[in-house]
Amino acid sequence: MERRKVRVGIDVGGTFTDAAVIDNETFEVIEKMKIPTTHHDEDGVAKGIVQILNQILESRGILPEDVAFIAHGTTQATNALLEGDVARVGIIGMGSGLDGISARSESNPGDIELAPGKFLKTYHTYLDSKDLKEEQIAAAIDELSKQGAEVIVASEAYSVDDPTNELRVVEIANRKGIYATGGHEISQLYGLKTRTRTAVVNASLIPKMMETANMTEKSVKNASIQSQLMIMRCDGGVMSIDEVRKRPILTMLSGLAAGVAGALMYEKISDGIFFEVGGTSVDISVIKNGKVMIKNAQVGGHRTYLQSLDVRTLGIAGGSMIKVVDGKITDVGPRSAHIAGKEYESFAPSDQIVNPKVKFLSPREGDPQEYIICECENGKEYSYTLAGAANILGYIPEGDYARGNTEAAIKAWEALASHVGLTVEEAARQVMNIAIDKTMKTVNEMIEDYELDRSFTTLVGGGGSGTVLIPAMAERENMKCKIASNAPYISTIGVALAMVKEQLERTIVNPTEDDIKRIRADIVERIVKSGANEDTVEVTIEIDSQKNILRAVATGSTELRSKDLGQDAMAEADMRVIAAKSVDQPLESTKLAAQTGRWSLFSSESVKKSFFGLLKKRSTYASVLDREGVVRFKKGNVHFTKIAKSQFGGELSHFLDDNTIYSDANATLPKVFVFYKEKMLDLTGMQTKEQLMSILEIETEMLAAGDELIVVAYQ
């Protein structure tokens, strides 16, 4: 009998280390487990990873050779930065001639504030890189070490064009047994100041991350697992442990990325807002066209060249405490029951809530004494929480992680309700509305930032407290919502299902076809080094003409995931139902309009009459589904066509011209998506028709003349 292959995901959080084992074929969750994170062990968090790995494999009799993929996500880099637990960094700035004058100051960021009162200490020296001798470099490294530097950063003006001198510094430092990194290794963008700062933050994490990486890798090898250990990145992909040793900064914020990666793989969301709701905070991120939205991360208020998920964190969650001032409920959060060291009222046994009274406290020193808890006659104290309100209002289904004891919650809330002169239900509703108002402020900003259509956007709840906030919010705001399956373990599942990911950015004004080919070849080389199987790699090229950035993003998987391709295609009738629903159009007017490769485009036309029915405005809605029935693109007011590759010059050129808006000043190209074979190509960043055609030529050079593509355009 053939044994089944599994994927293992391990997520190291501040409180718990979680693990999940997933069937490599069906993605079914076979086993999940939580143990406390081992911060204080001499082997650190790696100890917990070893423990949970052994326990979870043993519990199901899984043999080491059954593990096809193993990855872990960690908040270690983020926590190290928040706590200022980082190495001291020595910087060797370099430049020559006129560039040297600015390079001296731009390569010296000074001490970087990571969090209030926590600093990353740097030491700086400058070398003229004209006729640079090995002895000068060695002397500079010795001098910085003497001052206290534990890691060296080499940062030279224009090193992205020629990194020779930075590589020399790294090599000499390594020979002396000192960790070192060059600015060009982290980012290929011009901008010495930001590039240096990003490299310095990266370097400060190296010693600590190396310890964990080496220990974890050793434990995986000791468990006789053949599969290479992968680590979660902040953009939702994974990379090999060798790459972590060079670029640990990429693991920063990776804990946040894992949850949304899980929601995407599992829930097949096209446009949505994902909430990972814990006990103390909620992390909110955006999914658009089936992709997670990315931006440059900030460290201590400074921009870095680190691309990470756009995740916004609020102090609203299941354990959020309630504030009362002058007999009125005024706020929910940011402090949680966990921080105040109190148990939730909704998880108390009913018989423990005896003659409850309201008591005020400040959860942490310096907090206002406005947070309320429930004090019982028997000396027991419980916190009032948002989870309590949600249980009272009936939002939490039977069997859910956050489902508590409603009877106990109501008994406790009677004291709160009488203190503020409301019924229990009115008080719970007021608390819920305050929490929704605070969360929706951020949600509305994100909908605007990413131009999402509210009527097509689904709110997706994940984390242990997803049901505490999301169903009530969707109901009040009249939006669609769903709770992710296995919500409390969604991050761990995300780690187990993640893809290998790499990104490369270069500063290039008006990139040529050669520039695009070069960056494409470089990113493929880089992602294969990171552990991806070359046959699975997909590359997306983006041109940001405002910032003169040429960007290549590559994703791939660690082993051939051909099973996705072999999955049973969904029947057309079922797809039609999904397509119509996705754009809120009637089923009878929705029809299959074009199909190629794994893609089916359904369209429907709606006619709006105005001016007593004399004027008719027609608009076409399109919804593109993959063969599994996942909506990967949906939009109103679109135009589409189906062409063969041989028709690029004529048909496609005319189609683009027809959908370009011409004014006296310029021509506004439509936003374009192209679907063919297994690929969805986003060409929305193109400024000129020439750029668009040139990228399309490069992306489709392997297609035969008769291969068909669906092209969708909108303004």
C-alpha positions as CSV (number, residue, x, y, z in Angstrom):
1,M,0.0,0.0,0.0
2,E,1.3,3.4,-0.9
3,R,1.7,5.6,2.1
4,R,0.3,9.1,1.9
5,K,2.6,12.1,1.8
6,V,2.0,15.0,4.2
7,R,2.9,18.7,4.6
8,V,3.8,19.9,8.1
9,G,3.3,23.6,9.1
10,I,4.6,24.9,12.4
11,D,3.7,28.5,13.6
12,V,5.7,29.9,16.5
13,G,3.6,32.6,18.2
14,G,4.2,34.7,21.3
15,T,2.2,32.4,23.5
16,F,1.7,29.1,21.7
17,T,3.6,27.1,19.1
18,D,1.0,25.4,16.8
19,A,1.5,22.6,14.3
20,A,-0.7,21.1,11.6
21,V,-0.3,18.1,9.4
22,I,-2.0,18.2,6.0
23,D,-2.6,15.6,3.4
24,N,-0.4,16.6,0.4
25,E,-3.0,15.4,-2.1
26,T,-6.3,16.5,-0.7
27,F,-5.2,19.4,1.6
28,E,-7.3,17.7,4.4
29,V,-6.1,18.6,7.9
30,I,-5.0,15.3,9.5
31,E,-3.8,16.5,12.9
32,K,-3.3,19.8,14.7
33,M,-1.7,20.6,18.1
34,K,-0.7,23.5,20.4
35,I,2.1,23.7,23.0
36,P,3.4,26.7,25.0
37,T,6.2,28.5,23.2
38,T,9.6,27.7,24.8
39,H,11.0,31.3,25.2
40,H,13.0,30.5,28.3
41,D,14.6,27.2,27.3
42,E,18.3,27.4,26.7
43,D,17.6,26.3,23.1
44,G,15.0,29.0,22.8
45,V,11.9,28.7,20.5
46,A,13.7,26.0,18.5
47,K,13.1,23.6,21.4
48,G,9.3,23.9,21.1
49,I,9.6,23.3,17.3
50,V,11.4,20.0,18.0
51,Q,9.0,18.9,20.7
52,I,5.8,19.6,18.6
53,L,7.3,18.1,15.5
54,N,8.1,14.8,17.3
55,Q,4.7,14.7,19.1
56,I,2.6,15.4,16.0
57,L,4.4,12.9,13.8
58,E,4.2,10.2,16.5
59,S,0.5,10.8,17.3
60,R,-0.4,9.7,13.7
61,G,2.4,7.2,13.1
62,I,3.8,9.4,10.3
63,L,7.3,8.3,9.1
64,P,10.0,10.8,8.3
65,E,9.9,9.8,4.6
66,D,6.2,10.6,4.5
67,V,6.9,14.4,5.0
68,A,6.9,16.0,1.5
69,F,7.1,19.6,2.8
70,I,7.9,21.2,6.1
71,A,7.9,24.9,6.9
72,H,7.7,27.1,9.9
73,G,6.5,30.7,10.5
74,T,7.8,32.8,13.4
75,T,7.3,36.1,15.0
76,Q,10.9,36.0,16.3
77,A,12.2,38.7,14.0
78,T,9.3,41.0,14.7
79,N,9.5,40.4,18.4
80,A,13.3,41.0,18.4
81,L,12.7,44.4,16.7
82,L,9.9,45.4,19.1
83,E,11.9,44.4,22.1
84,G,15.2,45.8,20.8
85,D,16.8,42.4,21.2
86,V,19.1,42.8,18.2
87,A,22.8,42.8,17.4
88,R,25.0,45.9,17.2
89,V,25.9,46.8,13.6
90,G,29.1,48.2,12.1
91,I,28.6,50.0,8.8
92,I,31.4,50.4,6.2
93,G,30.1,53.2,3.9
94,M,31.9,53.5,0.5
95,G,31.9,55.8,-2.5
96,S,34.3,57.9,-4.6
97,G,34.5,61.3,-6.2
98,L,31.4,63.5,-6.0
99,D,29.2,60.5,-5.0
100,G,31.5,60.0,-2.0
101,I,30.4,63.3,-0.4
102,S,26.7,62.3,-0.1
103,A,27.6,58.5,0.4
104,R,29.4,59.4,3.6
105,S,26.2,60.7,5.3
106,E,23.7,58.6,3.5
107,S,25.4,55.3,4.6
108,N,25.3,56.5,8.2
109,P,21.7,56.0,9.6
110,G,22.8,56.5,13.3
111,D,21.0,54.6,16.0
112,I,17.6,53.4,14.7
113,E,14.7,53.6,17.1
114,L,12.8,50.3,16.8
115,A,10.1,51.0,19.5
116,P,9.8,53.7,22.2
117,G,13.1,53.6,24.1
118,K,14.5,50.6,22.2
119,F,17.4,51.3,19.8
120,L,19.4,49.5,17.2
121,K,23.0,50.6,17.9
122,T,25.2,51.3,14.8
123,Y,28.8,52.3,14.3
124,H,30.0,53.9,11.1
125,T,33.2,54.3,9.1
126,Y,33.8,55.5,5.6
127,L,36.2,54.3,2.9
128,D,37.0,55.9,-0.5
129,S,36.4,53.0,-2.9
130,K,38.8,54.2,-5.6
131,D,41.9,51.9,-5.4
132,L,40.5,50.2,-2.2
133,K,43.1,47.9,-0.6
134,E,42.4,44.7,1.3
135,E,44.3,46.0,4.3
136,Q,42.1,49.1,4.5
137,I,39.0,47.0,4.6
138,A,40.4,44.6,7.2
139,A,41.5,47.6,9.4
140,A,38.0,49.1,9.2
141,I,36.3,45.8,10.2
142,D,38.7,45.5,13.2
143,E,38.0,49.1,14.3
144,L,34.2,48.6,14.1
145,S,34.5,45.3,16.1
146,K,36.6,47.0,18.7
147,Q,33.8,49.6,19.1
148,G,31.3,46.8,19.8
149,A,29.9,45.8,16.3
150,E,28.8,42.2,16.1
151,V,27.7,42.2,12.5
152,I,29.1,44.2,9.5
153,V,27.1,45.9,6.7
154,A,28.9,47.0,3.5
155,S,27.1,49.8,1.7
156,E,28.4,51.5,-1.4
157,A,26.8,54.1,-3.6
158,Y,25.6,52.4,-6.8
159,S,26.5,48.9,-5.6
160,V,23.4,47.6,-7.3
161,D,25.2,48.1,-10.6
162,D,28.5,46.7,-9.4
163,P,28.6,44.9,-6.0
164,T,32.3,44.0,-6.2
165,N,33.4,46.1,-3.3
166,E,30.5,45.1,-1.0
167,L,31.3,41.4,-1.8
168,R,35.0,42.0,-0.9
169,V,34.0,43.4,2.5
170,V,31.7,40.5,3.2
171,E,34.3,38.0,2.3
172,I,37.0,39.6,4.5
173,A,34.6,39.8,7.4
174,N,33.6,36.2,7.0
175,R,37.2,35.1,7.0
176,K,37.5,36.9,10.4
177,G,34.5,34.9,11.7
178,I,32.1,37.9,11.6
179,Y,28.7,37.8,10.0
180,A,28.4,40.4,7.2
181,T,26.0,41.5,4.5
182,G,26.0,43.9,1.6
183,G,23.2,46.4,0.8
184,H,22.8,45.0,-2.7
185,E,21.8,41.6,-1.3
186,I,18.6,43.0,0.3
187,S,17.5,45.4,-2.5
188,Q,18.4,46.3,-6.0
189,L,16.9,49.8,-5.8
190,Y,18.9,53.0,-5.9
191,G,18.5,55.1,-2.8
192,L,21.6,54.5,-0.6
193,K,19.9,55.8,2.6
194,T,16.9,53.5,2.5
195,R,19.0,50.6,1.2
196,T,21.5,51.0,4.0
197,R,18.8,51.2,6.6
198,T,17.1,48.0,5.3
199,A,20.5,46.2,5.3
200,V,21.3,47.4,8.9
201,V,17.9,46.1,10.2
202,N,18.6,42.8,8.4
203,A,22.1,42.5,9.8
204,S,20.9,43.2,13.4
205,L,18.7,40.1,13.2
206,I,21.3,37.7,11.7
207,P,23.0,36.3,14.9
208,K,19.7,35.5,16.7
209,M,18.0,34.1,13.6
210,M,21.1,32.0,12.7
211,E,20.9,30.3,16.1
212,T,17.2,29.3,15.6
213,A,17.7,28.4,12.0
214,N,20.7,26.1,12.7
215,M,19.0,24.4,15.6
216,T,15.7,23.9,13.8
217,E,17.5,22.6,10.7
218,K,19.5,20.2,12.9
219,S,16.3,18.9,14.6
220,V,14.6,18.3,11.2
221,K,17.7,16.4,10.0
222,N,17.8,14.4,13.3
223,A,14.2,13.4,12.7
224,S,15.4,11.9,9.4
225,I,13.1,14.1,7.4
226,Q,14.5,14.4,3.8
227,S,12.5,17.4,2.8
228,Q,14.3,20.8,3.0
229,L,13.1,23.0,5.9
230,M,11.3,26.1,4.5
231,I,10.7,29.4,6.5
232,M,7.7,31.7,6.0
233,R,8.3,35.1,4.5
234,C,6.5,38.4,5.2
235,D,4.9,38.4,1.8
236,G,3.1,35.1,2.3
237,G,5.6,32.8,0.5
238,V,8.4,30.6,1.9
239,M,12.1,30.4,1.3
240,S,14.9,27.9,2.1
241,I,16.7,28.1,5.4
242,D,20.0,29.1,3.5
243,E,18.2,32.2,2.2
244,V,17.1,33.0,5.8
245,R,20.7,33.0,6.8
246,K,21.4,35.8,4.3
247,R,18.1,37.7,4.5
248,P,16.4,37.1,7.9
249,I,14.6,40.5,7.6
250,L,12.2,38.7,5.1
251,T,10.8,36.7,8.0
252,M,9.7,39.9,9.8
253,L,5.8,40.0,10.0
254,S,5.7,36.5,8.6
255,G,3.3,35.4,11.4
256,L,0.7,37.8,9.9
257,A,1.3,36.6,6.4
258,A,0.6,32.9,7.3
259,G,-3.0,33.4,8.2
260,V,-4.0,35.1,5.0
261,A,-2.0,32.5,3.0
262,G,-4.1,29.8,4.6
263,A,-7.3,31.7,3.9
264,L,-6.4,32.1,0.3
265,M,-5.4,28.4,-0.3
266,Y,-8.4,27.1,1.7
267,E,-11.2,29.5,1.2
268,K,-10.5,30.4,-2.4
269,I,-11.5,34.0,-1.9
270,S,-11.3,36.4,-4.9
271,D,-12.0,39.8,-3.3
272,G,-12.1,40.0,0.4
273,I,-10.8,41.4,3.7
274,F,-9.2,38.8,6.0
275,F,-9.3,39.3,9.8
276,E,-7.2,37.1,12.0
277,V,-8.8,37.8,15.4
278,G,-7.0,36.6,18.5
279,G,-7.4,37.4,22.2
280,T,-5.7,40.8,22.2
281,S,-5.6,42.1,18.6
282,V,-6.9,41.7,15.1
283,D,-4.7,41.7,12.0
284,I,-6.5,42.9,8.9
285,S,-5.3,42.3,5.3
286,V,-6.8,42.7,1.8
287,I,-7.3,40.0,-0.9
288,K,-7.9,41.3,-4.4
289,N,-8.2,39.2,-7.6
290,G,-7.1,36.2,-5.4
291,K,-3.9,37.9,-4.4
292,V,-2.7,39.5,-1.2
293,M,-1.9,43.2,-1.2
294,I,1.7,44.2,-0.5
295,K,3.5,47.4,0.5
296,N,6.8,48.6,1.9
297,A,7.2,47.8,5.6
298,Q,8.2,50.4,8.1
299,V,10.5,49.9,11.0
300,G,10.4,52.4,13.8
301,G,8.5,54.8,11.5
302,H,11.2,54.6,8.8
303,R,10.5,53.2,5.4
304,T,12.5,50.1,4.3
305,Y,12.9,48.4,1.0
306,L,11.2,45.4,2.5
307,Q,8.0,44.3,0.7
308,S,5.5,42.8,3.2
309,L,1.8,42.2,3.4
310,D,-0.2,45.3,4.0
311,V,-1.5,44.2,7.4
312,R,-3.1,46.6,9.8
313,T,-3.3,45.7,13.5
314,L,-5.9,47.0,15.9
315,G,-6.4,46.4,19.6
316,I,-9.8,44.8,19.2
317,A,-10.3,41.1,19.8
318,G,-12.1,38.4,21.7
319,G,-10.6,39.4,25.0
320,S,-11.0,43.1,24.6
321,M,-12.0,44.8,27.9
322,I,-14.7,47.4,28.3
323,K,-14.3,51.0,29.5
324,V,-17.0,52.9,31.4
325,V,-16.8,56.6,32.3
326,D,-19.5,58.5,34.3
327,G,-22.0,55.6,34.0
328,K,-21.6,55.3,30.2
329,I,-19.8,52.6,28.0
330,T,-17.1,54.6,26.2
331,D,-14.7,52.2,24.6
332,V,-13.7,48.6,23.9
333,G,-10.0,47.7,24.1
334,P,-7.1,48.1,23.5
335,R,-6.4,46.2,26.8
336,S,-7.5,42.6,26.9
337,A,-8.4,40.2,29.8
338,H,-5.1,38.3,29.1
339,I,-3.1,41.5,29.9
340,A,-5.2,42.2,33.1
341,G,-4.6,38.6,34.2
342,K,-8.4,37.9,34.4
343,E,-10.5,35.0,33.0
344,Y,-13.3,35.8,30.5
345,E,-16.8,36.0,32.0
346,S,-18.1,33.9,29.1
347,F,-16.0,30.9,30.1
348,A,-16.9,31.0,33.8
349,P,-19.1,28.2,35.3
350,S,-22.6,29.7,36.0
351,D,-22.5,28.7,39.7
352,Q,-19.3,30.9,40.2
353,I,-21.1,34.1,39.2
354,V,-22.7,35.0,42.6
355,N,-24.1,38.5,43.3
356,P,-21.8,40.1,40.8
357,K,-20.7,43.8,41.2
358,V,-18.9,46.1,38.8
359,K,-15.3,46.9,39.8
360,F,-12.9,49.3,38.1
361,L,-9.2,48.7,37.5
362,S,-6.2,49.7,35.4
363,P,-4.9,46.5,33.6
364,R,-1.3,47.9,33.3
365,E,0.5,50.6,35.3
366,G,-0.3,54.0,33.8
367,D,-3.6,52.9,32.3
368,P,-6.7,54.9,33.3
369,Q,-8.9,53.2,36.0
370,E,-11.8,53.0,33.5
371,Y,-11.7,49.3,32.6
372,I,-14.4,47.2,34.3
373,I,-14.5,43.7,35.6
374,C,-17.1,41.6,37.4
375,E,-16.4,41.0,41.1
376,C,-18.4,38.1,42.7
377,E,-19.4,37.6,46.3
378,N,-17.2,34.4,46.5
379,G,-14.1,36.6,45.7
380,K,-13.9,35.4,42.0
381,E,-13.2,38.1,39.4
382,Y,-13.9,37.9,35.7
383,S,-13.3,40.4,32.9
384,Y,-16.1,41.7,30.8
385,T,-15.1,41.0,27.1
386,L,-16.2,41.5,23.5
387,A,-16.4,37.6,23.4
388,G,-19.0,37.9,26.2
389,A,-21.0,40.4,24.2
390,A,-20.9,38.2,21.1
391,N,-22.0,35.1,23.1
392,I,-24.9,37.1,24.6
393,L,-26.0,38.4,21.2
394,G,-26.0,34.9,19.8
395,Y,-23.4,35.3,17.1
396,I,-21.2,32.4,18.1
397,P,-22.3,29.0,16.7
398,E,-22.3,25.7,18.6
399,G,-18.9,24.0,18.7
400,D,-17.0,27.2,17.8
401,Y,-13.7,27.9,19.6
402,A,-15.1,31.2,21.1
403,R,-18.5,29.6,22.1
404,G,-18.8,30.2,25.8
405,N,-21.3,29.8,28.6
406,T,-24.1,32.3,27.7
407,E,-25.9,31.8,31.0
408,A,-22.7,32.9,33.0
409,A,-22.1,35.8,30.6
410,I,-25.7,37.1,31.0
411,K,-25.5,36.8,34.9
412,A,-22.2,38.7,34.9
413,W,-23.5,41.4,32.5
414,E,-26.5,42.1,34.7
415,A,-24.2,44.1,37.0
416,L,-22.7,46.0,34.1
417,A,-26.1,46.7,32.5
418,S,-27.6,48.1,35.7
419,H,-24.5,50.2,36.3
420,V,-25.0,51.9,32.9
421,G,-28.8,51.9,33.0
422,L,-29.4,49.5,30.0
423,T,-30.7,46.0,29.5
424,V,-28.1,43.3,29.2
425,E,-28.8,43.0,25.5
426,E,-28.6,46.8,24.9
427,A,-25.3,46.9,26.8
428,A,-23.9,44.0,24.7
429,R,-25.1,45.7,21.5
430,Q,-23.5,49.0,22.5
431,V,-20.1,47.3,23.1
432,M,-20.4,45.4,19.8
433,N,-21.1,48.6,17.9
434,I,-18.1,50.4,19.4
435,A,-15.9,47.5,18.3
436,I,-17.4,47.5,14.8
437,D,-17.0,51.2,14.4
438,K,-13.3,51.0,15.3
439,T,-12.7,48.1,13.0
440,M,-14.7,49.5,10.1
441,K,-12.7,52.7,10.1
442,T,-9.7,50.7,9.0
443,V,-11.8,48.4,6.7
444,N,-13.2,51.4,4.9
445,E,-9.6,52.9,4.4
446,M,-8.4,49.6,2.9
447,I,-11.5,49.3,0.6
448,E,-10.6,52.8,-0.6
449,D,-6.8,52.2,-0.9
450,Y,-7.3,49.1,-3.0
451,E,-10.4,50.3,-4.9
452,L,-12.5,47.3,-3.8
453,D,-16.2,47.1,-4.7
454,R,-18.0,46.8,-1.4
455,S,-20.9,44.8,-2.9
456,F,-18.4,42.1,-4.1
457,T,-16.2,42.1,-1.0
458,T,-16.4,39.2,1.5
459,L,-15.3,39.6,5.1
460,V,-13.4,36.5,6.1
461,G,-12.9,35.6,9.8
462,G,-9.9,33.6,11.0
463,G,-8.1,33.1,14.3
464,G,-9.7,31.8,17.5
465,S,-12.1,34.7,17.8
466,G,-13.2,35.2,14.2
467,T,-16.9,34.7,15.1
468,V,-16.7,37.2,17.9
469,L,-16.5,40.2,15.5
470,I,-17.0,39.3,11.8
471,P,-20.7,38.0,11.6
472,A,-22.0,41.0,13.6
473,M,-19.9,43.4,11.5
474,A,-21.1,41.9,8.2
475,E,-24.7,42.0,9.4
476,R,-24.6,45.7,10.4
477,E,-22.7,46.8,7.4
478,N,-24.7,44.7,5.0
479,M,-21.7,42.8,3.6
480,K,-21.0,39.2,2.8
481,C,-19.0,37.2,5.3
482,K,-17.6,33.7,6.0
483,I,-15.6,32.1,8.8
484,A,-12.6,30.2,7.5
485,S,-12.7,26.5,8.2
486,N,-10.2,25.5,10.9
487,A,-10.1,29.2,11.8
488,P,-8.0,28.9,15.0
489,Y,-5.3,27.1,13.1
490,I,-5.5,29.1,9.9
491,S,-1.9,30.5,10.3
492,T,-0.4,27.1,10.8
493,I,-2.3,25.7,7.8
494,G,-1.1,28.7,5.8
495,V,2.5,27.8,6.6
496,A,2.0,24.2,5.5
497,L,0.4,25.2,2.2
498,A,2.6,28.1,1.3
499,M,4.4,28.5,-2.0
500,V,8.0,29.6,-2.5
501,K,8.2,33.3,-3.3
502,E,10.8,35.8,-4.5
503,Q,10.8,39.4,-5.5
504,L,13.4,41.6,-7.3
505,E,13.2,45.3,-7.9
506,R,15.4,47.5,-10.0
507,T,15.5,51.3,-10.6
508,I,15.1,51.6,-14.4
509,V,13.6,54.4,-16.3
510,N,11.4,53.2,-19.3
511,P,12.6,49.5,-19.2
512,T,13.4,47.9,-22.5
513,E,12.6,44.4,-23.6
514,D,16.2,43.4,-22.7
515,D,15.8,44.8,-19.1
516,I,12.6,42.8,-18.7
517,K,14.3,39.6,-20.0
518,R,17.2,40.1,-17.7
519,I,15.2,40.6,-14.5
520,R,13.0,37.7,-15.5
521,A,16.1,35.4,-15.8
522,D,17.5,36.7,-12.5
523,I,14.3,36.1,-10.5
524,V,14.0,32.5,-11.8
525,E,17.6,31.8,-10.8
526,R,16.9,33.3,-7.3
527,I,13.6,31.4,-6.7
528,V,15.2,28.1,-7.7
529,K,18.0,28.8,-5.2
530,S,15.2,29.4,-2.6
531,G,13.9,25.9,-3.1
532,A,11.3,26.1,-5.9
533,N,11.0,23.5,-8.6
534,E,11.7,25.3,-11.8
535,D,8.8,23.7,-13.7
536,T,6.3,25.3,-11.2
537,V,7.7,28.9,-11.3
538,E,5.4,31.7,-12.5
539,V,6.8,35.2,-13.0
540,T,4.9,38.5,-12.9
541,I,6.5,41.6,-14.2
542,E,5.3,45.0,-13.0
543,I,6.4,48.5,-14.1
544,D,5.9,51.3,-11.6
545,S,6.6,54.3,-13.9
546,Q,6.0,56.9,-11.1
547,K,8.9,55.5,-9.1
548,N,10.9,54.2,-12.1
549,I,10.8,50.7,-10.6
550,L,10.9,47.5,-12.6
551,R,9.6,44.6,-10.4
552,A,9.6,40.9,-10.9
553,V,7.6,38.6,-8.6
554,A,8.1,34.8,-8.8
555,T,6.1,32.1,-7.1
556,G,6.6,28.3,-7.3
557,S,6.2,25.2,-5.2
558,T,8.8,22.9,-3.7
559,E,7.5,19.9,-5.5
560,L,5.4,19.4,-8.6
561,R,1.8,20.2,-7.5
562,S,0.4,18.7,-10.7
563,K,-2.6,17.3,-8.7
564,D,-4.2,20.8,-8.9
565,L,-4.2,20.5,-12.6
566,G,-5.7,17.0,-12.5
567,Q,-8.5,17.9,-10.2
568,D,-12.0,17.4,-11.5
569,A,-13.2,20.5,-13.4
570,M,-16.4,21.9,-12.0
571,A,-19.5,21.5,-14.2
572,E,-20.4,24.6,-16.3
573,A,-23.8,24.9,-14.8
574,D,-22.3,25.1,-11.3
575,M,-19.7,27.6,-12.4
576,R,-22.5,29.8,-13.9
577,V,-24.2,30.0,-10.5
578,I,-21.0,31.1,-8.8
579,A,-20.2,33.6,-11.6
580,A,-23.7,35.2,-11.4
581,K,-23.5,35.5,-7.6
582,S,-20.0,36.9,-7.7
583,V,-21.2,40.0,-9.6
584,D,-24.8,40.1,-8.3
585,Q,-26.4,39.5,-11.7
586,P,-29.4,37.3,-12.5
587,L,-28.6,33.7,-13.4
588,E,-30.7,33.8,-16.6
589,S,-28.6,36.7,-18.1
590,T,-25.2,35.1,-17.2
591,K,-23.6,33.0,-19.9
592,L,-20.3,31.3,-20.7
593,A,-18.7,33.8,-23.2
594,A,-15.1,32.5,-23.6
595,Q,-13.0,29.6,-22.5
596,T,-9.3,28.7,-22.8
597,G,-6.9,26.6,-20.7
598,R,-8.1,26.5,-17.1
599,W,-10.2,29.7,-17.5
600,S,-13.9,30.3,-18.2
601,L,-15.2,33.8,-18.6
602,F,-18.9,34.3,-17.9
603,S,-20.6,37.6,-18.8
604,S,-23.9,39.3,-18.3
605,E,-25.2,42.6,-19.5
606,S,-27.3,45.0,-17.4
607,V,-29.2,47.9,-18.8
608,K,-29.9,51.0,-16.7
609,K,-32.6,53.3,-17.9
610,S,-32.7,56.9,-17.0
611,F,-34.5,60.1,-18.2
612,F,-38.0,58.4,-18.3
613,G,-36.5,55.4,-20.0
614,L,-35.2,57.4,-23.0
615,L,-31.5,56.9,-22.2
616,K,-30.1,53.4,-21.8
617,K,-26.8,52.7,-20.3
618,R,-25.4,49.2,-21.0
619,S,-22.7,47.7,-18.9
620,T,-21.1,44.3,-19.2
621,Y,-20.1,42.3,-16.1
622,A,-17.4,39.6,-16.4
623,S,-16.4,36.9,-14.0
624,V,-13.4,34.7,-14.7
625,L,-13.3,31.3,-12.9
626,D,-10.5,28.7,-12.9
627,R,-11.4,25.0,-13.4
628,E,-12.1,24.4,-9.7
629,G,-14.7,27.1,-9.7
630,V,-12.7,29.8,-7.9
631,V,-13.5,33.4,-9.0
632,R,-10.1,34.8,-10.0
633,F,-11.4,38.1,-11.5
634,K,-14.7,40.0,-11.5
635,K,-15.6,43.4,-12.6
636,G,-18.3,45.6,-14.1
637,N,-18.0,47.8,-17.2
638,V,-15.5,45.6,-18.9
639,H,-14.7,44.7,-22.6
640,F,-13.2,41.3,-23.5
641,T,-12.0,39.4,-26.5
642,K,-10.6,36.0,-27.3
643,I,-7.6,35.9,-29.7
644,A,-4.9,33.5,-30.9
645,K,-1.3,34.3,-30.3
646,S,-0.8,34.9,-34.1
647,Q,-3.3,37.8,-33.8
648,F,-1.2,40.0,-31.5
649,G,-0.3,42.5,-34.2
650,G,-3.7,43.0,-35.6
651,E,-6.7,42.0,-33.5
652,L,-5.1,42.8,-30.1
653,S,-3.7,46.1,-31.2
654,H,-7.1,47.2,-32.4
655,F,-8.8,46.0,-29.2
656,L,-6.4,48.0,-27.1
657,D,-6.9,51.1,-29.3
658,D,-10.7,50.8,-29.1
659,N,-10.5,50.8,-25.3
660,T,-7.9,53.6,-24.9
661,I,-9.2,57.0,-23.9
662,Y,-7.6,59.8,-26.0
663,S,-7.5,63.4,-24.8
664,D,-5.5,66.4,-25.9
665,A,-2.8,65.8,-23.4
666,N,-2.4,62.0,-23.5
667,A,-3.7,58.5,-24.2
668,T,-5.0,56.6,-21.2
669,L,-4.4,52.9,-21.7
670,P,-7.1,50.5,-20.2
671,K,-6.2,48.2,-17.3
672,V,-5.6,44.8,-18.9
673,F,-5.7,41.1,-17.6
674,V,-4.8,38.2,-19.9
675,F,-5.8,34.6,-19.3
676,Y,-4.2,31.6,-21.1
677,K,-3.2,28.0,-20.3
678,E,-2.6,28.0,-16.5
679,K,-1.7,31.6,-16.2
680,M,-3.5,34.8,-15.2
681,L,-1.4,37.8,-16.3
682,D,-2.0,41.2,-14.6
683,L,-0.9,44.0,-16.9
684,T,-2.6,46.8,-15.0
685,G,0.6,48.7,-14.3
686,M,1.6,49.4,-17.9
687,Q,1.8,53.1,-19.0
688,T,2.2,52.6,-22.8
689,K,0.9,50.2,-25.4
690,E,4.5,49.3,-26.3
691,Q,5.4,48.3,-22.7
692,L,2.2,46.1,-22.6
693,M,2.9,44.4,-25.9
694,S,6.6,43.8,-25.0
695,I,5.8,42.1,-21.7
696,L,3.0,40.1,-23.3
697,E,5.5,38.9,-26.0
698,I,8.0,37.8,-23.4
699,E,5.4,36.1,-21.2
700,T,3.9,34.2,-24.1
701,E,7.1,33.4,-26.1
702,M,6.5,29.6,-25.4
703,L,3.0,29.6,-26.8
704,A,2.2,28.3,-30.3
705,A,0.7,30.6,-32.9
706,G,-2.8,28.9,-32.5
707,D,-2.9,29.0,-28.7
708,E,-5.8,31.1,-27.5
709,L,-5.9,33.9,-24.9
710,I,-8.8,35.8,-23.3
711,V,-8.0,39.5,-22.9
712,V,-10.1,41.7,-20.5
713,A,-9.9,45.5,-20.5
714,Y,-11.5,48.2,-18.3
715,Q,-10.8,51.8,-17.4
